[in-house]
Amino acid sequence: MKPWIWRDRWALVTGASSGLGRVFAERLAERGCHLVLTARRVERLDQLASQLRDSCGVQVVVHPADLSQEGEPARLWSLATEEGRQIHLLINNAGLGARGLFHEVEIQRHLEILRVNCGALTGLAHLALPPMRARGEGGIINLASIAAFQPVPTLATYAAAKAYVLSLSEALWIENHNAGVRVLALCPGRTPTEFQRVAGTGSTEGAFGLRSPEQVVDAGLSAFEQGASSVVPGLENRAATWVTRIMPRSALTRAMKTVVRKFWK
Ligand SMILES: NC(=O)c1ccc[n+]([C@@H]2O[C@H](COP(=O)([O-])OP(=O)(O)OC[C@H]3O[C@@H](n4cnc5c(N)ncnc54)[C@H](OP(=O)(O)O)[C@@H]3O)[C@@H](O)[C@H]2O)c1
């Protein structure tokens, strides 16, 4: 695989209004990458765009979208690629979770998680891959999670959605590797962002394996450059995923119930 070039390439970053998406945008702009930023909160995107234009001298385009809505990934892709822009890197980062017993969380919330975390990610990857393959270069970073490695009671839909993202990404890595296109599943452990407020998962203070958003994004970009299919930032988090490979699944799921109840305040 050819060495990856950042400068003067275009990247589409979903969920750029906060947390990991915002840091992805900053890190890519520092590398000279032009950006298409999306999320629902347009004022935040506009503010970030003007900051990155000033500080890094890159081009930044903002297209707000609600990725839980039917047809939005396709509309976003056509706006992102207008005026002949070629998207070399897709960061499928937008996502949300909801903590609670499955039957007590509103069905609309479960469906929103599936539409954003899985549906929009799949739709954008499906649109991005053909032109990347035709050019013989390009890449996708999909945000999975360490929740992808085992079921998580009280975050059941979120963990199942992230298992889908990890599985899809690893399959797409194999399908596209020989065509010169990279696909990475980035699997963070707990990271302090707005995710905890939105999902109701409580403070991350003192959490096992805690990493900053900057550490997570740097680990993701470095693994992407090396052409990896997945990465789990942080030794403790990697160790936790190794345990999932040897423990019987039923015992693992029971253990996760205790972990979430005791340690996720
Ligand atoms: N933080 C963690 O502990 C952690 C761990 C593992 C994996 N992850 C994953 O990392 C990714 C980024 O999360 P984060 O931690 O940075 O959380 P965050 O700070 O809450 O950011 C989530 C981003 O997704 C966007 N988003 C949510 N719903 C959307 C929708 N319907 N349409 C368009 N954009 C939407 C939000 O923008 P708007 O609200 O402005 O639309 C926001 O920019 C997610 O996929 C998450 O599952 C996070």
PDBQT file of the ligand as one rigid body, heavy atoms in Angstrom, charges set to zero:
ROOT
HETATM    1  N1  LIG A 301     -16.792   8.945  24.277  1.00  0.00    +0.000 N 
HETATM    2  C1  LIG A 301     -16.654   7.636  24.442  1.00  0.00    +0.000 C 
HETATM    3  O1  LIG A 301     -16.460   7.152  25.570  1.00  0.00    +0.000 OA
HETATM    4  C2  LIG A 301     -16.710   6.729  23.224  1.00  0.00    +0.000 A 
HETATM    5  C3  LIG A 301     -16.208   5.430  23.354  1.00  0.00    +0.000 A 
HETATM    6  C4  LIG A 301     -16.256   4.588  22.267  1.00  0.00    +0.000 A 
HETATM    7  C5  LIG A 301     -16.783   5.023  21.065  1.00  0.00    +0.000 A 
HETATM    8  N2  LIG A 301     -17.269   6.286  20.958  1.00  0.00    +0.000 N 
HETATM    9  C6  LIG A 301     -17.842   6.707  19.675  1.00  0.00    +0.000 C 
HETATM   10  O2  LIG A 301     -17.165   7.841  19.201  1.00  0.00    +0.000 OA
HETATM   11  C7  LIG A 301     -18.021   8.570  18.324  1.00  0.00    +0.000 C 
HETATM   12  C8  LIG A 301     -17.983  10.041  18.698  1.00  0.00    +0.000 C 
HETATM   13  O3  LIG A 301     -18.579  10.190  19.963  1.00  0.00    +0.000 OA
HETATM   14  P1  LIG A 301     -18.091  11.255  21.035  1.00  0.00    +0.000 P 
HETATM   15  O4  LIG A 301     -17.584  10.504  22.189  1.00  0.00    +0.000 OA
HETATM   16  O5  LIG A 301     -17.238  12.269  20.411  1.00  0.00    +0.000 OA
HETATM   17  O6  LIG A 301     -19.511  11.848  21.471  1.00  0.00    +0.000 OA
HETATM   18  P2  LIG A 301     -20.138  13.319  21.330  1.00  0.00    +0.000 P 
HETATM   19  O7  LIG A 301     -19.225  14.334  21.917  1.00  0.00    +0.000 OA
HETATM   20  O8  LIG A 301     -21.511  13.201  21.884  1.00  0.00    +0.000 OA
HETATM   21  O9  LIG A 301     -20.204  13.542  19.759  1.00  0.00    +0.000 OA
HETATM   22  C9  LIG A 301     -21.167  12.887  18.958  1.00  0.00    +0.000 C 
HETATM   23  C10 LIG A 301     -21.249  13.586  17.631  1.00  0.00    +0.000 C 
HETATM   24  O10 LIG A 301     -22.227  12.905  16.825  1.00  0.00    +0.000 OA
HETATM   25  C11 LIG A 301     -23.117  13.865  16.284  1.00  0.00    +0.000 C 
HETATM   26  N3  LIG A 301     -24.454  13.306  16.108  1.00  0.00    +0.000 N 
HETATM   27  C12 LIG A 301     -25.222  12.677  17.036  1.00  0.00    +0.000 A 
HETATM   28  N4  LIG A 301     -26.431  12.402  16.509  1.00  0.00    +0.000 NA
HETATM   29  C13 LIG A 301     -26.422  12.873  15.239  1.00  0.00    +0.000 A 
HETATM   30  C14 LIG A 301     -27.391  12.923  14.189  1.00  0.00    +0.000 A 
HETATM   31  N5  LIG A 301     -28.645  12.446  14.358  1.00  0.00    +0.000 N 
HETATM   32  N6  LIG A 301     -27.048  13.476  13.005  1.00  0.00    +0.000 NA
HETATM   33  C15 LIG A 301     -25.810  13.991  12.822  1.00  0.00    +0.000 A 
HETATM   34  N7  LIG A 301     -24.850  13.992  13.769  1.00  0.00    +0.000 NA
HETATM   35  C16 LIG A 301     -25.166  13.441  14.969  1.00  0.00    +0.000 A 
HETATM   36  C17 LIG A 301     -23.141  15.003  17.307  1.00  0.00    +0.000 C 
HETATM   37  O11 LIG A 301     -23.455  16.240  16.671  1.00  0.00    +0.000 OA
HETATM   38  P3  LIG A 301     -24.841  17.057  16.829  1.00  0.00    +0.000 P 
HETATM   39  O12 LIG A 301     -25.405  16.745  18.181  1.00  0.00    +0.000 OA
HETATM   40  O13 LIG A 301     -24.428  18.499  16.649  1.00  0.00    +0.000 OA
HETATM   41  O14 LIG A 301     -25.679  16.553  15.693  1.00  0.00    +0.000 OA
HETATM   42  C18 LIG A 301     -21.696  15.035  17.769  1.00  0.00    +0.000 C 
HETATM   43  O15 LIG A 301     -20.931  15.854  16.922  1.00  0.00    +0.000 OA
HETATM   44  C19 LIG A 301     -19.408   7.919  18.440  1.00  0.00    +0.000 C 
HETATM   45  O16 LIG A 301     -19.612   7.074  17.342  1.00  0.00    +0.000 OA
HETATM   46  C20 LIG A 301     -19.294   7.132  19.728  1.00  0.00    +0.000 C 
HETATM   47  O17 LIG A 301     -20.167   6.034  19.753  1.00  0.00    +0.000 OA
HETATM   48  C21 LIG A 301     -17.241   7.161  22.014  1.00  0.00    +0.000 A 
ENDROOT
TORSDOF 0
